Amino acid sequence: MYNAKNRQQSLASGRGYLVSDHEQLATLGTTSGYCAVLVFALYINSSAVVALYSHPNRLWLVCPLIFYWISRLWLLAHRGQINEDPVVFAFTDRVSYVIGALVAVFFLSAI
């Protein structure tokens, strides 16, 4: 979004919003991401988790990782260091791979 703004485009290519919507989108994106962490925390507290995992408390270690990843993603986007496609960024970013690997380790250790 910020790269499109730097190129002085009014439309973000392939998106249903304007470049001028960047502040609203950043607010909605970070809020949605943090709500996802909250939903995951509520899931960890559910009775279904106890039935599925031997060590469900280990899943709590995933929450700060995801919180960090979402915060980092939006911070880099705000700085203009992410092109318009965050999925492509996530698949090419080393930190995303490390966080993904740690999340997998915590899930496997919880089983």
C-alpha positions as a LaTeX table, in Angstrom:
\begin{tabular}{lrrr}
\hline
Residue & $x$ (\AA) & $y$ (\AA) & $z$ (\AA) \\
\hline
Met1 & 0.00 & 0.00 & 0.00 \\
Tyr2 & 2.73 & 2.44 & 0.95 \\
Asn3 & 4.74 & 1.50 & $-2.12$ \\
Ala4 & 1.72 & 2.29 & $-4.29$ \\
Lys5 & 1.46 & 5.60 & $-2.44$ \\
Asn6 & 5.12 & 6.33 & $-3.16$ \\
Arg7 & 4.46 & 5.64 & $-6.85$ \\
Gln8 & 1.60 & 8.14 & $-6.56$ \\
Gln9 & $-1.06$ & 5.63 & $-7.57$ \\
Ser10 & $-4.59$ & 6.17 & $-6.34$ \\
Leu11 & $-5.66$ & 2.51 & $-6.62$ \\
Ala12 & $-3.89$ & $-0.46$ & $-5.11$ \\
Ser13 & $-3.60$ & $-2.92$ & $-7.99$ \\
Gly14 & $-5.80$ & $-5.99$ & $-7.58$ \\
Arg15 & $-7.38$ & $-4.66$ & $-4.38$ \\
Gly16 & $-10.84$ & $-3.29$ & $-3.64$ \\
Tyr17 & $-9.66$ & $-0.15$ & $-1.89$ \\
Leu18 & $-7.86$ & 3.09 & $-2.52$ \\
Val19 & $-4.32$ & 3.94 & $-1.53$ \\
Ser20 & $-5.77$ & 6.74 & 0.59 \\
Asp21 & $-7.47$ & 4.06 & 2.75 \\
His22 & $-4.10$ & 3.01 & 4.20 \\
Glu23 & $-4.64$ & 4.38 & 7.72 \\
Gln24 & $-8.03$ & 2.71 & 8.08 \\
Leu25 & $-6.70$ & $-0.56$ & 6.65 \\
Ala26 & $-3.74$ & $-0.53$ & 9.05 \\
Thr27 & $-6.07$ & $-0.04$ & 11.99 \\
Leu28 & $-8.44$ & $-2.77$ & 10.82 \\
Gly29 & $-5.56$ & $-5.13$ & 10.04 \\
Thr30 & $-3.78$ & $-4.83$ & 13.37 \\
Thr31 & $-7.04$ & $-5.02$ & 15.28 \\
Ser32 & $-8.13$ & $-8.12$ & 13.37 \\
Gly33 & $-4.75$ & $-9.77$ & 13.95 \\
Tyr34 & $-4.84$ & $-9.09$ & 17.68 \\
Cys35 & $-8.41$ & $-10.38$ & 17.84 \\
Ala36 & $-7.19$ & $-13.59$ & 16.19 \\
Val37 & $-4.67$ & $-14.01$ & 19.02 \\
Leu38 & $-7.50$ & $-13.44$ & 21.50 \\
Val39 & $-9.67$ & $-16.07$ & 19.79 \\
Phe40 & $-6.76$ & $-18.51$ & 19.91 \\
Ala41 & $-6.30$ & $-17.79$ & 23.63 \\
Leu42 & $-10.00$ & $-18.48$ & 24.19 \\
Tyr43 & $-9.58$ & $-21.73$ & 22.26 \\
Ile44 & $-6.69$ & $-22.74$ & 24.51 \\
Asn45 & $-9.01$ & $-22.27$ & 27.51 \\
Ser46 & $-11.76$ & $-24.42$ & 25.99 \\
Ser47 & $-12.53$ & $-27.95$ & 27.10 \\
Ala48 & $-11.89$ & $-29.24$ & 23.57 \\
Val49 & $-8.19$ & $-28.47$ & 23.90 \\
Val50 & $-7.82$ & $-30.69$ & 26.96 \\
Ala51 & $-9.25$ & $-33.58$ & 24.94 \\
Leu52 & $-6.95$ & $-32.94$ & 21.96 \\
Tyr53 & $-3.62$ & $-32.15$ & 23.63 \\
Ser54 & $-1.66$ & $-33.82$ & 26.41 \\
His55 & 0.09 & $-30.57$ & 27.34 \\
Pro56 & $-2.29$ & $-27.76$ & 26.31 \\
Asn57 & $-0.48$ & $-25.15$ & 28.42 \\
Arg58 & 2.38 & $-25.23$ & 25.91 \\
Leu59 & 0.05 & $-23.67$ & 23.36 \\
Trp60 & 0.21 & $-20.42$ & 25.35 \\
Leu61 & 3.71 & $-19.94$ & 23.94 \\
Val62 & 2.17 & $-19.49$ & 20.49 \\
Cys63 & 0.27 & $-16.33$ & 21.49 \\
Pro64 & 3.26 & $-14.00$ & 21.94 \\
Leu65 & 4.84 & $-15.34$ & 18.75 \\
Ile66 & 1.77 & $-14.58$ & 16.67 \\
Phe67 & 1.33 & $-11.24$ & 18.41 \\
Tyr68 & 4.94 & $-10.36$ & 17.55 \\
Trp69 & 4.59 & $-11.56$ & 13.95 \\
Ile70 & 1.43 & $-9.53$ & 13.33 \\
Ser71 & 2.96 & $-6.42$ & 14.93 \\
Arg72 & 6.14 & $-6.81$ & 12.89 \\
Leu73 & 4.23 & $-7.34$ & 9.66 \\
Trp74 & 2.19 & $-4.16$ & 10.10 \\
Leu75 & 5.21 & $-2.15$ & 11.22 \\
Leu76 & 7.16 & $-3.18$ & 8.13 \\
Ala77 & 4.13 & $-2.44$ & 5.96 \\
His78 & 3.88 & 1.02 & 7.50 \\
Arg79 & 7.56 & 1.61 & 6.71 \\
Gly80 & 6.96 & 0.61 & 3.09 \\
Gln81 & 9.17 & $-2.48$ & 3.38 \\
Ile82 & 6.44 & $-4.86$ & 2.24 \\
Asn83 & 5.09 & $-4.82$ & $-1.28$ \\
Glu84 & 1.34 & $-4.90$ & $-1.73$ \\
Asp85 & 1.11 & $-8.68$ & $-1.19$ \\
Pro86 & 1.73 & $-9.71$ & 2.44 \\
Val87 & 1.39 & $-13.42$ & 1.60 \\
Val88 & 4.35 & $-13.25$ & $-0.77$ \\
Phe89 & 6.27 & $-11.38$ & 1.91 \\
Ala90 & 5.48 & $-14.02$ & 4.54 \\
Phe91 & 6.73 & $-16.79$ & 2.25 \\
Thr92 & 10.00 & $-14.97$ & 1.55 \\
Asp93 & 10.74 & $-13.63$ & 5.05 \\
Arg94 & 13.20 & $-15.53$ & 7.26 \\
Val95 & 11.63 & $-14.27$ & 10.48 \\
Ser96 & 8.26 & $-15.61$ & 9.34 \\
Tyr97 & 9.84 & $-19.01$ & 8.75 \\
Val98 & 11.43 & $-19.00$ & 12.22 \\
Ile99 & 8.16 & $-18.03$ & 13.87 \\
Gly100 & 6.29 & $-20.66$ & 11.83 \\
Ala101 & 8.81 & $-23.31$ & 12.88 \\
Leu102 & 8.51 & $-22.32$ & 16.54 \\
Val103 & 4.72 & $-22.44$ & 16.34 \\
Ala104 & 4.96 & $-25.93$ & 14.85 \\
Val105 & 7.35 & $-27.02$ & 17.62 \\
Phe106 & 4.98 & $-25.73$ & 20.31 \\
Phe107 & 2.00 & $-27.48$ & 18.72 \\
Leu108 & 3.93 & $-30.74$ & 18.40 \\
Ser109 & 5.17 & $-30.51$ & 21.98 \\
Ala110 & 1.58 & $-29.97$ & 23.16 \\
Ile111 & 0.36 & $-33.21$ & 21.57 \\
\hline
\end{tabular}
